[in-house]
Amino acid sequence: MNATLVTGAASGIGRATGIALARAGRPVILWDLNEDGLNATAEACRTFGIDVSTATLDVTNESARRAALDAAQEYHAGINGLVHAAGVSGPQPISAFTQLEWSAVLNVNLTTAAALTHELHAPLIEAGDGAVVYLSSIEGFFGHQWLPAYCASKAGLLGLARASAHELGQFGVRVNCVCPGAVQTPMLEPFLDLGNNRATIIGRTPLGRLAQPDDIADAIVFLLSPAARFVNGTSLVVDGGLTAISGI
Ligand SMILES: NC(=O)c1ccc[n+]([C@@H]2O[C@H](COP(=O)([O-])OP(=O)(O)OC[C@H]3O[C@@H](n4cnc5c(N)ncnc54)[C@H](O)[C@@H]3O)[C@@H](O)[C@H]2O)c1
């Protein structure tokens, strides 16, 4: 059976997505920098009896991606899904801009999403039911003073999804974004622990809680599944209603 590649699979949303796919009976290819975290995700996925392969790599490294992709294609029957969940936030206001840090955030979050879509487009087309999901964010629609590079990368993913959906949709491959609100993961914890941020976000969310990684993973599994067969080039906001209300 064809497999789905999940980047950022050692932690947070990527880990939950790998496990949710495995629970749905779908083989997974798990990539991350963090080998221990990756092994823990792989072990959890294997309990569902599906094929799992892993690679410890920096997803921005083109030759490492190529080698890992070759190994995955040898191990699995084919590849019909891509979830780019590897991401970094890189807080840095525009007043403290450095090209190096800006490029580091854009490279992981956005450029690698485009590179992976390019590198996987042939197997995704061949699969006949290929689908791609990028982890954008509600920060793709709004701004935050500490996160210009992050916001730009997440807005960029919305454009990338639309353009790729146009090109690859003609060959049966769907490309969409999921836009989470505040999800309780290691990436967000330092921000939640600052001042009243945790209580403020919960208070502004109609559903009255933070998202858990599973909440986002289930939306991603939907976007990859036949149930979303006519959903292409769009984004699904999963934020408990945080951005649906004015906040007044
Ligand atoms: N947590 C949130 O509130 C939230 C909200 C909206 C969007 N997102 C997005 O969801 C995605 C997952 O975030 P998360 O909250 O699960 O974060 P996380 O920090 O828990 O997980 C991110 C994973 O990406 C991996 N990673 C980072 N850079 C890498 C690289 N160069 N090569 C390989 N692996 C790399 C990390 O090792 C980590 O395992 C990110 O794109 C993030 O921007 C998160």
Ligand as a Chemical Component Dictionary entry (heavy atoms), coordinates in Angstrom:
data_LIG
# 
_chem_comp.id                   LIG 
_chem_comp.type                 NON-POLYMER 
_chem_comp.pdbx_formal_charge   0 
_chem_comp.three_letter_code    LIG 
# 
loop_
_chem_comp_atom.comp_id 
_chem_comp_atom.atom_id 
_chem_comp_atom.alt_atom_id 
_chem_comp_atom.type_symbol 
_chem_comp_atom.charge 
_chem_comp_atom.model_Cartn_x 
_chem_comp_atom.model_Cartn_y 
_chem_comp_atom.model_Cartn_z 
_chem_comp_atom.pdbx_ordinal 
LIG N1  N1  N 0  1.997  24.765 17.728 1  
LIG C1  C1  C 0  1.209  25.670 17.153 2  
LIG O1  O1  O 0  0.479  26.399 17.842 3  
LIG C2  C2  C 0  1.160  25.804 15.660 4  
LIG C3  C3  C 0  0.174  26.647 15.115 5  
LIG C4  C4  C 0  0.131  26.794 13.728 6  
LIG C5  C5  C 0  1.019  26.128 12.909 7  
LIG N2  N2  N 1  1.960  25.312 13.469 8  
LIG C6  C6  C 0  2.895  24.647 12.553 9  
LIG O2  O2  O 0  2.807  23.248 12.687 10 
LIG C7  C7  C 0  4.064  22.661 12.351 11 
LIG C8  C8  C 0  4.474  21.721 13.472 12 
LIG O3  O3  O 0  4.675  22.507 14.641 13 
LIG P1  P1  P 0  4.619  21.914 16.116 14 
LIG O4  O4  O 0  3.888  22.889 16.932 15 
LIG O5  O5  O -1 4.188  20.497 16.076 16 
LIG O6  O6  O 0  6.168  22.064 16.500 17 
LIG P2  P2  P 0  7.206  21.068 17.200 18 
LIG O7  O7  O 0  8.361  21.949 17.532 19 
LIG O8  O8  O 0  6.548  20.273 18.256 20 
LIG O9  O9  O 0  7.611  20.096 15.997 21 
LIG C9  C9  C 0  8.342  20.547 14.896 22 
LIG C10 C10 C 0  9.236  19.402 14.447 23 
LIG O10 O10 O 0  9.928  19.838 13.269 24 
LIG C11 C11 C 0  11.250 19.344 13.360 25 
LIG N3  N3  N 0  12.143 20.168 12.541 26 
LIG C12 C12 C 0  12.365 21.496 12.621 27 
LIG N4  N4  N 0  13.292 21.873 11.728 28 
LIG C13 C13 C 0  13.660 20.741 11.062 29 
LIG C14 C14 C 0  14.583 20.485 10.018 30 
LIG N5  N5  N 0  15.330 21.456 9.470  31 
LIG N6  N6  N 0  14.704 19.216 9.577  32 
LIG C15 C15 C 0  13.967 18.212 10.107 33 
LIG N7  N7  N 0  13.077 18.408 11.106 34 
LIG C16 C16 C 0  12.930 19.653 11.572 35 
LIG C17 C17 C 0  11.598 19.453 14.838 36 
LIG O11 O11 O 0  12.717 18.624 15.171 37 
LIG C18 C18 C 0  10.304 19.022 15.492 38 
LIG O12 O12 O 0  10.268 17.641 15.728 39 
LIG C19 C19 C 0  5.038  23.829 12.127 40 
LIG O13 O13 O 0  5.126  24.096 10.752 41 
LIG C20 C20 C 0  4.344  24.973 12.826 42 
LIG O14 O14 O 0  4.731  26.220 12.298 43 
LIG C21 C21 C 0  2.052  25.128 14.818 44 
# 
loop_
_chem_comp_bond.comp_id 
_chem_comp_bond.atom_id_1 
_chem_comp_bond.atom_id_2 
_chem_comp_bond.value_order 
_chem_comp_bond.pdbx_ordinal 
LIG N1  C1  SING 1  
LIG C1  O1  DOUB 2  
LIG C1  C2  SING 3  
LIG C2  C3  SING 4  
LIG C2  C21 DOUB 5  
LIG C3  C4  DOUB 6  
LIG C4  C5  SING 7  
LIG C5  N2  DOUB 8  
LIG N2  C6  SING 9  
LIG N2  C21 SING 10 
LIG C6  O2  SING 11 
LIG C6  C20 SING 12 
LIG O2  C7  SING 13 
LIG C7  C8  SING 14 
LIG C7  C19 SING 15 
LIG C8  O3  SING 16 
LIG O3  P1  SING 17 
LIG P1  O4  DOUB 18 
LIG P1  O5  SING 19 
LIG P1  O6  SING 20 
LIG O6  P2  SING 21 
LIG P2  O7  DOUB 22 
LIG P2  O8  SING 23 
LIG P2  O9  SING 24 
LIG O9  C9  SING 25 
LIG C9  C10 SING 26 
LIG C10 O10 SING 27 
LIG C10 C18 SING 28 
LIG O10 C11 SING 29 
LIG C11 N3  SING 30 
LIG C11 C17 SING 31 
LIG N3  C12 SING 32 
LIG N3  C16 SING 33 
LIG C12 N4  DOUB 34 
LIG N4  C13 SING 35 
LIG C13 C14 SING 36 
LIG C13 C16 DOUB 37 
LIG C14 N5  SING 38 
LIG C14 N6  DOUB 39 
LIG N6  C15 SING 40 
LIG C15 N7  DOUB 41 
LIG N7  C16 SING 42 
LIG C17 O11 SING 43 
LIG C17 C18 SING 44 
LIG C18 O12 SING 45 
LIG C19 O13 SING 46 
LIG C19 C20 SING 47 
LIG C20 O14 SING 48 
# 
